[in-house]
Amino acid sequence: IGLQNVPDGFAFAVPMADTGMSNARVLWYTTLSGVVPQVAASAFGFTLVSVAAGLFPVSSGFAAGAMLAVVFR
């Protein structure tokens, strides 16, 4: 993921730098564009796993039943 962020950062920063924006502001906006989505996605993933943890036994039972139905038909 880190290697993929390098070209994304350049693709985001170069056009902003070409407009005459200060280097500090370009660095700030580029950093925000890389950090905010990762933090938001990790919070969403944590919430999803926390909610889905209670559904795991039910879904495992459903999957086991489906496998047994395939085997014994």
PyMOL Python script that loads the backbone (N, CA, C, O; Angstrom):
from pymol import cmd

cmd.read_pdbstr("""\
ATOM      1  N   ILE A   1       0.837  -1.185   0.000  1.00  0.00           N
ATOM      2  CA  ILE A   1       0.000   0.000   0.000  1.00  0.00           C
ATOM      3  C   ILE A   1       0.877   1.241   0.000  1.00  0.00           C
ATOM      4  O   ILE A   1       0.568   2.230  -0.665  1.00  0.00           O
ATOM      5  N   GLY A   2       1.963   1.185   0.743  1.00  0.00           N
ATOM      6  CA  GLY A   2       2.842   2.345   0.810  1.00  0.00           C
ATOM      7  C   GLY A   2       3.464   2.687  -0.531  1.00  0.00           C
ATOM      8  O   GLY A   2       3.574   3.861  -0.882  1.00  0.00           O
ATOM      9  N   LEU A   3       3.874   1.671  -1.287  1.00  0.00           N
ATOM     10  CA  LEU A   3       4.460   1.928  -2.605  1.00  0.00           C
ATOM     11  C   LEU A   3       3.435   2.501  -3.573  1.00  0.00           C
ATOM     12  O   LEU A   3       3.779   3.310  -4.435  1.00  0.00           O
ATOM     13  N   GLN A   4       2.204   2.098  -3.439  1.00  0.00           N
ATOM     14  CA  GLN A   4       1.156   2.598  -4.318  1.00  0.00           C
ATOM     15  C   GLN A   4       0.841   4.056  -4.007  1.00  0.00           C
ATOM     16  O   GLN A   4       0.363   4.781  -4.879  1.00  0.00           O
ATOM     17  N   ASN A   5       1.100   4.494  -2.790  1.00  0.00           N
ATOM     18  CA  ASN A   5       0.809   5.877  -2.414  1.00  0.00           C
ATOM     19  C   ASN A   5       1.797   6.872  -3.015  1.00  0.00           C
ATOM     20  O   ASN A   5       1.475   8.053  -3.151  1.00  0.00           O
ATOM     21  N   VAL A   6       2.992   6.414  -3.376  1.00  0.00           N
ATOM     22  CA  VAL A   6       3.996   7.335  -3.926  1.00  0.00           C
ATOM     23  C   VAL A   6       3.543   7.917  -5.266  1.00  0.00           C
ATOM     24  O   VAL A   6       3.520   9.141  -5.399  1.00  0.00           O
ATOM     25  N   PRO A   7       3.181   7.104  -6.267  1.00  0.00           N
ATOM     26  CA  PRO A   7       2.714   7.724  -7.515  1.00  0.00           C
ATOM     27  C   PRO A   7       1.421   8.518  -7.342  1.00  0.00           C
ATOM     28  O   PRO A   7       1.211   9.524  -8.020  1.00  0.00           O
ATOM     29  N   ASP A   8       0.560   8.069  -6.437  1.00  0.00           N
ATOM     30  CA  ASP A   8      -0.659   8.836  -6.169  1.00  0.00           C
ATOM     31  C   ASP A   8      -0.314  10.211  -5.602  1.00  0.00           C
ATOM     32  O   ASP A   8      -0.921  11.216  -5.970  1.00  0.00           O
ATOM     33  N   GLY A   9       0.658  10.240  -4.711  1.00  0.00           N
ATOM     34  CA  GLY A   9       1.082  11.513  -4.139  1.00  0.00           C
ATOM     35  C   GLY A   9       1.647  12.451  -5.191  1.00  0.00           C
ATOM     36  O   GLY A   9       1.345  13.644  -5.197  1.00  0.00           O
ATOM     37  N   PHE A  10       2.476  11.903  -6.086  1.00  0.00           N
ATOM     38  CA  PHE A  10       3.011  12.727  -7.169  1.00  0.00           C
ATOM     39  C   PHE A  10       1.901  13.215  -8.092  1.00  0.00           C
ATOM     40  O   PHE A  10       1.899  14.375  -8.505  1.00  0.00           O
ATOM     41  N   ALA A  11       0.967  12.343  -8.414  1.00  0.00           N
ATOM     42  CA  ALA A  11      -0.138  12.729  -9.295  1.00  0.00           C
ATOM     43  C   ALA A  11      -1.002  13.807  -8.656  1.00  0.00           C
ATOM     44  O   ALA A  11      -1.613  14.614  -9.358  1.00  0.00           O
ATOM     45  N   PHE A  12      -1.053  13.823  -7.345  1.00  0.00           N
ATOM     46  CA  PHE A  12      -1.833  14.833  -6.637  1.00  0.00           C
ATOM     47  C   PHE A  12      -1.040  16.127  -6.472  1.00  0.00           C
ATOM     48  O   PHE A  12      -1.597  17.217  -6.600  1.00  0.00           O
ATOM     49  N   ALA A  13       0.273  16.008  -6.185  1.00  0.00           N
ATOM     50  CA  ALA A  13       1.075  17.172  -5.821  1.00  0.00           C
ATOM     51  C   ALA A  13       1.547  17.986  -7.021  1.00  0.00           C
ATOM     52  O   ALA A  13       1.570  19.215  -6.957  1.00  0.00           O
ATOM     53  N   VAL A  14       1.918  17.332  -8.100  1.00  0.00           N
ATOM     54  CA  VAL A  14       2.507  18.055  -9.234  1.00  0.00           C
ATOM     55  C   VAL A  14       1.545  19.078  -9.831  1.00  0.00           C
ATOM     56  O   VAL A  14       1.956  20.219 -10.043  1.00  0.00           O
ATOM     57  N   PRO A  15       0.296  18.738 -10.113  1.00  0.00           N
ATOM     58  CA  PRO A  15      -0.597  19.780 -10.647  1.00  0.00           C
ATOM     59  C   PRO A  15      -0.824  20.935  -9.670  1.00  0.00           C
ATOM     60  O   PRO A  15      -0.972  22.085 -10.085  1.00  0.00           O
ATOM     61  N   MET A  16      -0.849  20.623  -8.372  1.00  0.00           N
ATOM     62  CA  MET A  16      -1.028  21.705  -7.396  1.00  0.00           C
ATOM     63  C   MET A  16       0.200  22.600  -7.359  1.00  0.00           C
ATOM     64  O   MET A  16       0.076  23.817  -7.228  1.00  0.00           O
ATOM     65  N   ALA A  17       1.384  22.011  -7.471  1.00  0.00           N
ATOM     66  CA  ALA A  17       2.604  22.813  -7.467  1.00  0.00           C
ATOM     67  C   ALA A  17       2.696  23.666  -8.731  1.00  0.00           C
ATOM     68  O   ALA A  17       3.240  24.769  -8.694  1.00  0.00           O
ATOM     69  N   ASP A  18       2.171  23.166  -9.838  1.00  0.00           N
ATOM     70  CA  ASP A  18       2.196  23.930 -11.089  1.00  0.00           C
ATOM     71  C   ASP A  18       1.312  25.169 -11.037  1.00  0.00           C
ATOM     72  O   ASP A  18       1.514  26.102 -11.814  1.00  0.00           O
ATOM     73  N   THR A  19       0.339  25.193 -10.139  1.00  0.00           N
ATOM     74  CA  THR A  19      -0.526  26.368 -10.028  1.00  0.00           C
ATOM     75  C   THR A  19       0.129  27.493  -9.244  1.00  0.00           C
ATOM     76  O   THR A  19      -0.422  28.592  -9.169  1.00  0.00           O
ATOM     77  N   GLY A  20       1.296  27.241  -8.657  1.00  0.00           N
ATOM     78  CA  GLY A  20       1.994  28.264  -7.902  1.00  0.00           C
ATOM     79  C   GLY A  20       1.742  28.206  -6.412  1.00  0.00           C
ATOM     80  O   GLY A  20       2.132  29.116  -5.680  1.00  0.00           O
ATOM     81  N   MET A  21       1.099  27.159  -5.956  1.00  0.00           N
ATOM     82  CA  MET A  21       0.835  26.985  -4.530  1.00  0.00           C
ATOM     83  C   MET A  21       2.159  26.758  -3.797  1.00  0.00           C
ATOM     84  O   MET A  21       3.082  26.166  -4.356  1.00  0.00           O
ATOM     85  N   SER A  22       2.255  27.221  -2.563  1.00  0.00           N
ATOM     86  CA  SER A  22       3.493  27.063  -1.801  1.00  0.00           C
ATOM     87  C   SER A  22       3.773  25.586  -1.534  1.00  0.00           C
ATOM     88  O   SER A  22       2.861  24.763  -1.454  1.00  0.00           O
ATOM     89  N   ASN A  23       5.065  25.274  -1.399  1.00  0.00           N
ATOM     90  CA  ASN A  23       5.461  23.882  -1.165  1.00  0.00           C
ATOM     91  C   ASN A  23       4.892  23.346   0.136  1.00  0.00           C
ATOM     92  O   ASN A  23       4.534  22.171   0.213  1.00  0.00           O
ATOM     93  N   ALA A  24       4.802  24.182   1.157  1.00  0.00           N
ATOM     94  CA  ALA A  24       4.254  23.731   2.440  1.00  0.00           C
ATOM     95  C   ALA A  24       2.782  23.358   2.294  1.00  0.00           C
ATOM     96  O   ALA A  24       2.333  22.352   2.843  1.00  0.00           O
ATOM     97  N   ARG A  25       2.042  24.164   1.560  1.00  0.00           N
ATOM     98  CA  ARG A  25       0.617  23.872   1.365  1.00  0.00           C
ATOM     99  C   ARG A  25       0.427  22.620   0.504  1.00  0.00           C
ATOM    100  O   ARG A  25      -0.465  21.814   0.768  1.00  0.00           O
ATOM    101  N   VAL A  26       1.259  22.458  -0.518  1.00  0.00           N
ATOM    102  CA  VAL A  26       1.191  21.252  -1.354  1.00  0.00           C
ATOM    103  C   VAL A  26       1.481  20.024  -0.504  1.00  0.00           C
ATOM    104  O   VAL A  26       0.784  19.016  -0.614  1.00  0.00           O
ATOM    105  N   LEU A  27       2.504  20.100   0.342  1.00  0.00           N
ATOM    106  CA  LEU A  27       2.842  18.980   1.223  1.00  0.00           C
ATOM    107  C   LEU A  27       1.691  18.680   2.175  1.00  0.00           C
ATOM    108  O   LEU A  27       1.365  17.515   2.400  1.00  0.00           O
ATOM    109  N   TRP A  28       1.077  19.707   2.731  1.00  0.00           N
ATOM    110  CA  TRP A  28      -0.032  19.522   3.668  1.00  0.00           C
ATOM    111  C   TRP A  28      -1.229  18.845   2.989  1.00  0.00           C
ATOM    112  O   TRP A  28      -1.777  17.878   3.520  1.00  0.00           O
ATOM    113  N   TYR A  29      -1.630  19.343   1.834  1.00  0.00           N
ATOM    114  CA  TYR A  29      -2.778  18.765   1.133  1.00  0.00           C
ATOM    115  C   TYR A  29      -2.489  17.347   0.638  1.00  0.00           C
ATOM    116  O   TYR A  29      -3.364  16.481   0.671  1.00  0.00           O
ATOM    117  N   THR A  30      -1.266  17.119   0.183  1.00  0.00           N
ATOM    118  CA  THR A  30      -0.903  15.776  -0.276  1.00  0.00           C
ATOM    119  C   THR A  30      -0.904  14.796   0.883  1.00  0.00           C
ATOM    120  O   THR A  30      -1.359  13.662   0.736  1.00  0.00           O
ATOM    121  N   THR A  31      -0.401  15.219   2.033  1.00  0.00           N
ATOM    122  CA  THR A  31      -0.413  14.359   3.218  1.00  0.00           C
ATOM    123  C   THR A  31      -1.843  14.055   3.642  1.00  0.00           C
ATOM    124  O   THR A  31      -2.167  12.910   3.955  1.00  0.00           O
ATOM    125  N   LEU A  32      -2.690  15.062   3.653  1.00  0.00           N
ATOM    126  CA  LEU A  32      -4.097  14.836   4.007  1.00  0.00           C
ATOM    127  C   LEU A  32      -4.782  13.887   3.032  1.00  0.00           C
ATOM    128  O   LEU A  32      -5.593  13.053   3.437  1.00  0.00           O
ATOM    129  N   SER A  33      -4.460  14.012   1.753  1.00  0.00           N
ATOM    130  CA  SER A  33      -5.106  13.140   0.766  1.00  0.00           C
ATOM    131  C   SER A  33      -4.671  11.688   0.913  1.00  0.00           C
ATOM    132  O   SER A  33      -5.378  10.788   0.460  1.00  0.00           O
ATOM    133  N   GLY A  34      -3.529  11.445   1.534  1.00  0.00           N
ATOM    134  CA  GLY A  34      -3.081  10.079   1.750  1.00  0.00           C
ATOM    135  C   GLY A  34      -3.482   9.514   3.091  1.00  0.00           C
ATOM    136  O   GLY A  34      -3.709   8.311   3.214  1.00  0.00           O
ATOM    137  N   VAL A  35      -3.574  10.368   4.107  1.00  0.00           N
ATOM    138  CA  VAL A  35      -3.834   9.895   5.469  1.00  0.00           C
ATOM    139  C   VAL A  35      -5.328   9.733   5.743  1.00  0.00           C
ATOM    140  O   VAL A  35      -5.744   8.728   6.321  1.00  0.00           O
ATOM    141  N   VAL A  36      -6.123  10.691   5.342  1.00  0.00           N
ATOM    142  CA  VAL A  36      -7.552  10.677   5.680  1.00  0.00           C
ATOM    143  C   VAL A  36      -8.262   9.430   5.143  1.00  0.00           C
ATOM    144  O   VAL A  36      -9.004   8.801   5.897  1.00  0.00           O
ATOM    145  N   PRO A  37      -8.071   9.043   3.876  1.00  0.00           N
ATOM    146  CA  PRO A  37      -8.766   7.828   3.414  1.00  0.00           C
ATOM    147  C   PRO A  37      -8.321   6.565   4.150  1.00  0.00           C
ATOM    148  O   PRO A  37      -9.138   5.675   4.388  1.00  0.00           O
ATOM    149  N   GLN A  38      -7.044   6.473   4.513  1.00  0.00           N
ATOM    150  CA  GLN A  38      -6.570   5.279   5.212  1.00  0.00           C
ATOM    151  C   GLN A  38      -7.139   5.201   6.616  1.00  0.00           C
ATOM    152  O   GLN A  38      -7.520   4.120   7.066  1.00  0.00           O
ATOM    153  N   VAL A  39      -7.204   6.317   7.313  1.00  0.00           N
ATOM    154  CA  VAL A  39      -7.779   6.325   8.662  1.00  0.00           C
ATOM    155  C   VAL A  39      -9.274   6.013   8.594  1.00  0.00           C
ATOM    156  O   VAL A  39      -9.789   5.242   9.404  1.00  0.00           O
ATOM    157  N   ALA A  40      -9.961   6.610   7.633  1.00  0.00           N
ATOM    158  CA  ALA A  40     -11.397   6.353   7.496  1.00  0.00           C
ATOM    159  C   ALA A  40     -11.664   4.889   7.147  1.00  0.00           C
ATOM    160  O   ALA A  40     -12.591   4.283   7.684  1.00  0.00           O
ATOM    161  N   ALA A  41     -10.863   4.324   6.255  1.00  0.00           N
ATOM    162  CA  ALA A  41     -11.058   2.921   5.876  1.00  0.00           C
ATOM    163  C   ALA A  41     -10.746   1.982   7.028  1.00  0.00           C
ATOM    164  O   ALA A  41     -11.425   0.970   7.200  1.00  0.00           O
ATOM    165  N   SER A  42      -9.728   2.302   7.821  1.00  0.00           N
ATOM    166  CA  SER A  42      -9.417   1.429   8.960  1.00  0.00           C
ATOM    167  C   SER A  42     -10.508   1.512  10.024  1.00  0.00           C
ATOM    168  O   SER A  42     -10.843   0.498  10.636  1.00  0.00           O
ATOM    169  N   ALA A  43     -11.065   2.694  10.255  1.00  0.00           N
ATOM    170  CA  ALA A  43     -12.164   2.816  11.217  1.00  0.00           C
ATOM    171  C   ALA A  43     -13.401   2.070  10.714  1.00  0.00           C
ATOM    172  O   ALA A  43     -14.084   1.409  11.497  1.00  0.00           O
ATOM    173  N   PHE A  44     -13.691   2.171   9.424  1.00  0.00           N
ATOM    174  CA  PHE A  44     -14.824   1.452   8.845  1.00  0.00           C
ATOM    175  C   PHE A  44     -14.611  -0.056   8.937  1.00  0.00           C
ATOM    176  O   PHE A  44     -15.538  -0.792   9.276  1.00  0.00           O
ATOM    177  N   GLY A  45     -13.410  -0.516   8.640  1.00  0.00           N
ATOM    178  CA  GLY A  45     -13.113  -1.943   8.723  1.00  0.00           C
ATOM    179  C   GLY A  45     -13.225  -2.472  10.134  1.00  0.00           C
ATOM    180  O   GLY A  45     -13.760  -3.559  10.353  1.00  0.00           O
ATOM    181  N   PHE A  46     -12.721  -1.705  11.103  1.00  0.00           N
ATOM    182  CA  PHE A  46     -12.830  -2.120  12.507  1.00  0.00           C
ATOM    183  C   PHE A  46     -14.293  -2.211  12.929  1.00  0.00           C
ATOM    184  O   PHE A  46     -14.691  -3.164  13.599  1.00  0.00           O
ATOM    185  N   THR A  47     -15.089  -1.224  12.539  1.00  0.00           N
ATOM    186  CA  THR A  47     -16.513  -1.230  12.884  1.00  0.00           C
ATOM    187  C   THR A  47     -17.228  -2.404  12.225  1.00  0.00           C
ATOM    188  O   THR A  47     -18.049  -3.071  12.854  1.00  0.00           O
ATOM    189  N   LEU A  48     -16.915  -2.651  10.965  1.00  0.00           N
ATOM    190  CA  LEU A  48     -17.549  -3.754  10.253  1.00  0.00           C
ATOM    191  C   LEU A  48     -17.209  -5.097  10.888  1.00  0.00           C
ATOM    192  O   LEU A  48     -18.086  -5.947  11.044  1.00  0.00           O
ATOM    193  N   VAL A  49     -15.949  -5.295  11.254  1.00  0.00           N
ATOM    194  CA  VAL A  49     -15.546  -6.552  11.888  1.00  0.00           C
ATOM    195  C   VAL A  49     -16.178  -6.681  13.265  1.00  0.00           C
ATOM    196  O   VAL A  49     -16.579  -7.777  13.658  1.00  0.00           O
ATOM    197  N   SER A  50     -16.273  -5.592  13.998  1.00  0.00           N
ATOM    198  CA  SER A  50     -16.893  -5.639  15.326  1.00  0.00           C
ATOM    199  C   SER A  50     -18.361  -6.033  15.235  1.00  0.00           C
ATOM    200  O   SER A  50     -18.846  -6.822  16.046  1.00  0.00           O
ATOM    201  N   VAL A  51     -19.064  -5.492  14.260  1.00  0.00           N
ATOM    202  CA  VAL A  51     -20.481  -5.807  14.093  1.00  0.00           C
ATOM    203  C   VAL A  51     -20.652  -7.225  13.554  1.00  0.00           C
ATOM    204  O   VAL A  51     -21.543  -7.955  13.990  1.00  0.00           O
ATOM    205  N   ALA A  52     -19.806  -7.611  12.614  1.00  0.00           N
ATOM    206  CA  ALA A  52     -19.945  -8.912  11.961  1.00  0.00           C
ATOM    207  C   ALA A  52     -19.451 -10.061  12.829  1.00  0.00           C
ATOM    208  O   ALA A  52     -19.705 -11.218  12.496  1.00  0.00           O
ATOM    209  N   ALA A  53     -18.760  -9.787  13.923  1.00  0.00           N
ATOM    210  CA  ALA A  53     -18.250 -10.860  14.778  1.00  0.00           C
ATOM    211  C   ALA A  53     -19.394 -11.700  15.335  1.00  0.00           C
ATOM    212  O   ALA A  53     -19.232 -12.908  15.507  1.00  0.00           O
ATOM    213  N   GLY A  54     -20.518 -11.109  15.617  1.00  0.00           N
ATOM    214  CA  GLY A  54     -21.670 -11.850  16.110  1.00  0.00           C
ATOM    215  C   GLY A  54     -22.349 -12.678  15.031  1.00  0.00           C
ATOM    216  O   GLY A  54     -23.058 -13.638  15.332  1.00  0.00           O
ATOM    217  N   LEU A  55     -22.131 -12.308  13.776  1.00  0.00           N
ATOM    218  CA  LEU A  55     -22.738 -13.046  12.671  1.00  0.00           C
ATOM    219  C   LEU A  55     -21.889 -14.225  12.208  1.00  0.00           C
ATOM    220  O   LEU A  55     -22.363 -15.063  11.441  1.00  0.00           O
ATOM    221  N   PHE A  56     -20.650 -14.299  12.662  1.00  0.00           N
ATOM    222  CA  PHE A  56     -19.756 -15.352  12.191  1.00  0.00           C
ATOM    223  C   PHE A  56     -20.256 -16.759  12.504  1.00  0.00           C
ATOM    224  O   PHE A  56     -20.231 -17.607  11.612  1.00  0.00           O
ATOM    225  N   PRO A  57     -20.708 -17.054  13.719  1.00  0.00           N
ATOM    226  CA  PRO A  57     -21.201 -18.419  13.976  1.00  0.00           C
ATOM    227  C   PRO A  57     -22.394 -18.794  13.098  1.00  0.00           C
ATOM    228  O   PRO A  57     -22.492 -19.930  12.634  1.00  0.00           O
ATOM    229  N   VAL A  58     -23.281 -17.861  12.874  1.00  0.00           N
ATOM    230  CA  VAL A  58     -24.459 -18.136  12.040  1.00  0.00           C
ATOM    231  C   VAL A  58     -24.035 -18.400  10.598  1.00  0.00           C
ATOM    232  O   VAL A  58     -24.507 -19.348   9.971  1.00  0.00           O
ATOM    233  N   SER A  59     -23.150 -17.563  10.080  1.00  0.00           N
ATOM    234  CA  SER A  59     -22.713 -17.754   8.693  1.00  0.00           C
ATOM    235  C   SER A  59     -21.878 -19.021   8.540  1.00  0.00           C
ATOM    236  O   SER A  59     -21.932 -19.662   7.491  1.00  0.00           O
ATOM    237  N   SER A  60     -21.111 -19.394   9.554  1.00  0.00           N
ATOM    238  CA  SER A  60     -20.355 -20.653   9.498  1.00  0.00           C
ATOM    239  C   SER A  60     -21.299 -21.848   9.490  1.00  0.00           C
ATOM    240  O   SER A  60     -21.076 -22.813   8.759  1.00  0.00           O
ATOM    241  N   GLY A  61     -22.346 -21.787  10.295  1.00  0.00           N
ATOM    242  CA  GLY A  61     -23.338 -22.858  10.290  1.00  0.00           C
ATOM    243  C   GLY A  61     -24.046 -22.978   8.956  1.00  0.00           C
ATOM    244  O   GLY A  61     -24.301 -24.082   8.475  1.00  0.00           O
ATOM    245  N   PHE A  62     -24.363 -21.844   8.363  1.00  0.00           N
ATOM    246  CA  PHE A  62     -24.998 -21.853   7.046  1.00  0.00           C
ATOM    247  C   PHE A  62     -24.069 -22.464   6.000  1.00  0.00           C
ATOM    248  O   PHE A  62     -24.505 -23.260   5.169  1.00  0.00           O
ATOM    249  N   ALA A  63     -22.787 -22.092   6.040  1.00  0.00           N
ATOM    250  CA  ALA A  63     -21.820 -22.645   5.088  1.00  0.00           C
ATOM    251  C   ALA A  63     -21.650 -24.145   5.287  1.00  0.00           C
ATOM    252  O   ALA A  63     -21.565 -24.893   4.314  1.00  0.00           O
ATOM    253  N   ALA A  64     -21.599 -24.592   6.550  1.00  0.00           N
ATOM    254  CA  ALA A  64     -21.474 -26.029   6.823  1.00  0.00           C
ATOM    255  C   ALA A  64     -22.695 -26.781   6.310  1.00  0.00           C
ATOM    256  O   ALA A  64     -22.560 -27.857   5.727  1.00  0.00           O
ATOM    257  N   GLY A  65     -23.874 -26.231   6.518  1.00  0.00           N
ATOM    258  CA  GLY A  65     -25.090 -26.861   6.012  1.00  0.00           C
ATOM    259  C   GLY A  65     -25.103 -26.942   4.497  1.00  0.00           C
ATOM    260  O   GLY A  65     -25.543 -27.943   3.931  1.00  0.00           O
ATOM    261  N   ALA A  66     -24.625 -25.899   3.836  1.00  0.00           N
ATOM    262  CA  ALA A  66     -24.570 -25.910   2.376  1.00  0.00           C
ATOM    263  C   ALA A  66     -23.598 -26.975   1.881  1.00  0.00           C
ATOM    264  O   ALA A  66     -23.881 -27.668   0.904  1.00  0.00           O
ATOM    265  N   MET A  67     -22.451 -27.108   2.550  1.00  0.00           N
ATOM    266  CA  MET A  67     -21.487 -28.139   2.148  1.00  0.00           C
ATOM    267  C   MET A  67     -22.048 -29.538   2.363  1.00  0.00           C
ATOM    268  O   MET A  67     -21.850 -30.418   1.525  1.00  0.00           O
ATOM    269  N   LEU A  68     -22.744 -29.754   3.472  1.00  0.00           N
ATOM    270  CA  LEU A  68     -23.354 -31.065   3.725  1.00  0.00           C
ATOM    271  C   LEU A  68     -24.437 -31.373   2.696  1.00  0.00           C
ATOM    272  O   LEU A  68     -24.571 -32.516   2.257  1.00  0.00           O
ATOM    273  N   ALA A  69     -25.200 -30.370   2.315  1.00  0.00           N
ATOM    274  CA  ALA A  69     -26.240 -30.574   1.307  1.00  0.00           C
ATOM    275  C   ALA A  69     -25.627 -30.972  -0.030  1.00  0.00           C
ATOM    276  O   ALA A  69     -26.175 -31.816  -0.739  1.00  0.00           O
ATOM    277  N   VAL A  70     -24.500 -30.371  -0.375  1.00  0.00           N
ATOM    278  CA  VAL A  70     -23.836 -30.717  -1.635  1.00  0.00           C
ATOM    279  C   VAL A  70     -23.277 -32.134  -1.573  1.00  0.00           C
ATOM    280  O   VAL A  70     -23.379 -32.881  -2.547  1.00  0.00           O
ATOM    281  N   VAL A  71     -22.687 -32.513  -0.438  1.00  0.00           N
ATOM    282  CA  VAL A  71     -22.060 -33.829  -0.304  1.00  0.00           C
ATOM    283  C   VAL A  71     -23.095 -34.940  -0.326  1.00  0.00           C
ATOM    284  O   VAL A  71     -22.883 -35.961  -0.980  1.00  0.00           O
ATOM    285  N   PHE A  72     -24.201 -34.769   0.367  1.00  0.00           N
ATOM    286  CA  PHE A  72     -25.161 -35.861   0.528  1.00  0.00           C
ATOM    287  C   PHE A  72     -26.287 -35.866  -0.507  1.00  0.00           C
ATOM    288  O   PHE A  72     -27.205 -36.678  -0.385  1.00  0.00           O
ATOM    289  N   ARG A  73     -26.257 -35.025  -1.486  1.00  0.00           N
ATOM    290  CA  ARG A  73     -27.282 -35.052  -2.539  1.00  0.00           C
ATOM    291  C   ARG A  73     -26.861 -35.956  -3.642  1.00  0.00           C
ATOM    292  O   ARG A  73     -27.589 -36.114  -4.623  1.00  0.00           O
TER     293      ARG A  73
END
""", "prot")
cmd.dss("prot")
cmd.show_as("cartoon", "prot")
cmd.util.cbc("prot")
cmd.orient("prot")
